[in-house]
Amino acid sequence: MTSLQVDIDQLTRLTRALDSSLVSLREARRALDHVRADQLGTADLDAACDGFQERWAHGTRELTKRVKTVREGVDRSAAQYAELEEAVRAAFRRVAAAHG
């Protein structure tokens, strides 16, 4: 027999961790936005910094989108599992009342 067990509290903690990662990404992106390539030194280093800034910004935006999508899925899953759990409880209560 297969047993499925879902810890809704763990799903809630996961959403908080995902929210925290979104805040960290946003803060890191903001911190790097304040660094200007022309502050670093040589033209080659400035060009490399500019390229990195563009890739970093693109990458963090894409990562943010994906984390938000995962978070939404976890939220929906937690809500559906909670709803299912309540439906099972209600079914047991009905059976107990009918045979009680």
trRosetta pair geometry for C-beta under 8 A, 3 or more apart (Angstrom, degrees):
i j d omega theta_ij theta_ji phi_ij phi_ji
6 11 7.2 14 173 -34 101 125
6 77 7.9 -138 -157 155 145 102
6 81 4.6 -92 97 -148 151 150
7 10 3.9 61 96 4 112 114
7 11 7.0 168 96 -13 61 80
8 11 5.4 -49 -153 34 41 114
8 12 6.5 45 148 -21 67 101
8 78 5.3 107 -148 -152 84 89
8 81 5.7 -170 -85 97 99 121
8 82 5.6 80 -120 -71 151 92
8 85 7.5 -84 -39 -7 134 153
9 12 5.5 -51 -151 34 35 115
9 13 6.5 37 150 -19 66 102
10 13 5.5 -50 -148 36 36 112
10 14 6.4 41 149 -23 65 102
11 14 5.4 -49 -150 32 34 116
11 15 6.7 36 151 -20 64 98
11 74 5.5 -180 -166 -179 92 95
11 77 6.4 -139 -141 94 144 103
11 78 4.0 178 116 -84 141 110
11 81 7.4 138 -7 39 159 141
12 15 5.8 -49 -153 30 34 110
12 16 6.8 34 149 -16 63 102
12 78 6.3 113 -59 -140 70 156
13 16 5.6 -53 -153 36 37 113
13 17 6.4 38 149 -20 67 104
14 17 5.5 -53 -147 36 34 112
14 18 6.3 36 153 -19 66 104
14 74 5.4 -127 102 -160 120 153
15 18 5.6 -52 -147 37 34 113
15 19 6.4 39 151 -22 65 103
15 71 5.6 97 -135 -151 78 88
15 74 5.3 -171 -72 104 88 127
15 75 5.9 81 -103 -70 139 82
15 78 7.4 -67 -31 -10 129 149
16 19 5.5 -51 -149 34 33 114
16 20 6.4 36 151 -21 64 104
17 20 5.5 -52 -149 35 33 115
17 21 6.5 35 151 -20 64 102
18 21 5.6 -51 -149 34 34 111
18 22 6.6 38 151 -21 64 101
18 67 5.6 171 -163 -180 96 97
18 70 6.3 -154 -124 94 143 105
18 71 4.3 -179 121 -86 149 105
18 74 7.0 159 -7 29 151 147
19 22 5.7 -53 -154 32 34 113
19 23 6.7 34 149 -18 65 102
19 71 6.9 103 -58 -128 68 145
20 23 5.6 -51 -151 34 35 112
20 24 6.4 36 150 -19 66 105
21 24 5.5 -52 -147 37 35 114
21 25 6.3 39 153 -21 66 103
21 67 5.9 -137 98 -147 120 150
22 25 5.7 -51 -148 35 31 112
22 26 6.4 32 153 -19 64 106
22 64 6.1 89 -132 -137 85 86
22 67 5.7 -175 -73 109 90 137
22 68 7.0 76 -98 -68 134 81
22 71 7.8 -30 -38 -35 131 152
23 26 5.7 -56 -149 37 31 111
23 27 6.3 28 154 -17 66 108
24 27 5.8 -56 -145 39 30 109
24 28 6.2 30 156 -19 65 107
25 28 5.8 -55 -145 37 29 110
25 29 6.3 29 156 -19 64 107
25 60 5.2 164 -172 -162 104 104
25 63 6.3 -158 -126 98 147 117
25 64 5.5 -174 115 -79 150 96
25 67 7.5 171 -7 18 151 154
26 29 5.8 -56 -149 36 29 111
26 30 6.4 29 153 -18 64 107
26 64 7.5 83 -63 -106 79 133
27 30 5.7 -54 -147 37 32 112
27 31 6.3 33 155 -22 66 105
28 31 5.7 -52 -146 34 31 112
28 32 6.4 24 157 -13 64 108
28 60 6.9 -158 87 -116 109 147
29 32 6.0 -61 -149 41 29 106
29 33 6.4 40 150 -31 63 104
29 56 7.4 171 -114 139 75 99
29 57 6.5 95 -144 -115 107 67
29 60 5.0 -174 -76 110 115 158
30 33 5.5 -50 -150 24 32 118
30 34 7.3 31 154 -21 61 100
31 34 6.3 -58 -167 25 34 110
31 35 7.7 29 143 -19 62 101
32 35 5.7 -49 -159 25 49 112
32 53 6.6 177 152 -122 111 81
32 56 6.1 -74 133 121 165 149
32 57 7.9 -151 97 -66 126 80
35 39 6.8 -121 -167 52 67 131
35 49 7.3 -112 130 -174 112 126
35 53 7.7 -156 81 -91 97 116
36 39 4.8 97 71 -11 84 106
37 40 6.0 -50 -168 11 47 117
37 45 7.8 171 -169 120 85 68
37 46 4.1 97 154 -159 103 74
37 47 7.4 97 -178 -52 143 20
37 49 4.0 164 -116 86 90 120
37 50 4.7 -21 -63 -54 158 83
37 53 7.1 -102 -56 -14 105 136
38 46 5.8 39 -86 -128 45 130
40 45 4.9 -134 121 128 123 117
40 46 5.8 172 54 -80 110 65
40 49 5.5 157 -7 -37 155 153
41 45 5.1 23 68 60 94 146
41 46 7.3 -156 66 -45 46 86
42 45 4.5 92 59 10 85 103
42 46 6.8 -145 97 -7 44 87
43 46 5.5 -53 -146 37 32 114
43 47 6.3 32 155 -20 66 105
44 47 5.8 -54 -147 36 30 110
44 48 6.3 29 153 -18 64 106
45 48 5.6 -52 -145 37 32 112
45 49 6.3 35 153 -22 64 106
46 49 5.7 -55 -149 35 30 113
46 50 6.5 32 152 -21 64 104
47 50 5.7 -50 -149 33 32 113
47 51 6.5 32 153 -17 64 105
48 51 5.8 -54 -151 37 32 111
48 52 6.3 32 152 -19 65 107
49 52 5.7 -55 -147 38 31 112
49 53 6.3 39 153 -26 65 103
50 53 5.6 -50 -149 30 30 115
50 54 6.7 28 154 -17 63 103
51 54 6.0 -56 -154 34 32 109
51 55 6.4 23 154 -11 67 108
52 55 5.8 -60 -146 42 33 106
52 56 5.7 34 157 -22 69 111
53 56 5.8 -56 -141 38 25 112
53 57 6.2 25 159 -20 62 108
54 57 6.0 -55 -147 35 26 109
54 58 6.4 23 156 -14 62 109
55 58 5.8 -58 -147 41 30 109
55 59 5.9 29 156 -19 67 112
56 59 5.8 -58 -142 40 26 110
56 60 6.1 19 162 -14 65 109
57 60 6.2 -58 -143 39 24 104
57 61 6.4 26 156 -20 61 108
58 61 5.9 -59 -151 35 28 111
58 62 6.4 23 155 -15 64 109
59 62 5.9 -59 -148 39 30 108
59 63 6.1 28 155 -17 66 109
60 63 5.5 -51 -140 40 34 113
60 64 6.1 43 155 -25 64 104
61 64 5.7 -53 -149 33 28 115
61 65 6.7 32 151 -21 62 102
62 65 5.7 -50 -152 31 34 113
62 66 6.6 28 153 -15 65 106
63 66 5.8 -57 -149 39 33 109
63 67 6.2 32 154 -19 68 106
64 67 5.8 -54 -143 37 29 109
64 68 6.3 31 156 -19 63 106
65 68 5.9 -58 -152 36 28 111
65 69 6.5 28 151 -20 64 107
66 69 5.6 -52 -149 34 34 113
66 70 6.5 34 153 -18 66 103
67 70 5.7 -52 -148 37 34 111
67 71 6.2 37 152 -22 65 106
68 71 5.6 -53 -146 36 31 114
68 72 6.4 34 154 -20 64 103
69 72 5.8 -52 -149 34 30 111
69 73 6.5 30 152 -17 62 106
70 73 5.6 -58 -152 38 33 113
70 74 6.3 33 152 -20 68 105
71 74 5.7 -53 -147 35 32 110
71 75 6.4 35 153 -20 64 105
72 75 5.6 -53 -149 35 31 114
72 76 6.4 30 153 -17 65 105
73 76 5.7 -54 -147 37 32 109
73 77 6.2 32 154 -20 65 107
74 77 5.6 -53 -145 37 31 113
74 78 6.2 33 156 -20 65 105
75 78 5.9 -55 -148 35 27 110
75 79 6.4 24 155 -16 63 108
76 79 5.8 -58 -149 38 30 110
76 80 6.2 26 156 -16 66 110
77 80 5.8 -60 -145 40 29 108
77 81 6.1 27 158 -17 67 107
78 81 5.9 -55 -144 38 28 108
78 82 6.2 30 155 -20 64 107
79 82 5.8 -55 -148 36 29 112
79 83 6.3 30 153 -20 63 107
80 83 5.5 -52 -146 36 33 113
80 84 6.3 34 153 -19 65 105
81 84 5.6 -53 -145 38 32 112
81 85 6.2 37 154 -23 65 105
82 85 5.6 -51 -146 35 30 114
82 86 6.5 29 154 -17 62 105
83 86 5.9 -56 -151 37 30 110
83 87 6.4 31 151 -20 64 106
84 87 5.6 -54 -148 35 33 113
84 88 6.4 33 153 -19 66 103
85 88 5.8 -53 -150 35 31 110
85 89 6.5 33 151 -18 64 105
86 89 5.5 -51 -148 36 34 114
86 90 6.3 36 153 -20 66 105
87 90 5.7 -52 -146 36 31 112
87 91 6.4 34 152 -22 63 104
88 91 5.6 -52 -149 34 32 113
88 92 6.5 32 152 -17 64 104
89 92 5.8 -57 -152 37 31 110
89 93 6.3 32 151 -21 66 106
90 93 5.5 -52 -148 35 33 114
90 94 6.5 36 153 -21 65 103
91 94 5.7 -52 -150 33 32 112
91 95 6.5 29 153 -16 65 105
92 95 5.7 -55 -147 38 32 109
92 96 6.1 32 155 -19 67 108
93 96 5.7 -55 -144 39 30 111
93 97 6.2 30 156 -20 65 107
94 97 5.8 -56 -146 36 28 110
94 98 6.3 26 155 -19 63 109
95 98 5.8 -58 -147 37 30 110
95 99 6.2 -3 164 9 66 113
96 99 6.4 -75 -140 54 25 89
96 100 5.2 44 161 -56 65 120
97 100 5.6 -46 -125 16 22 125
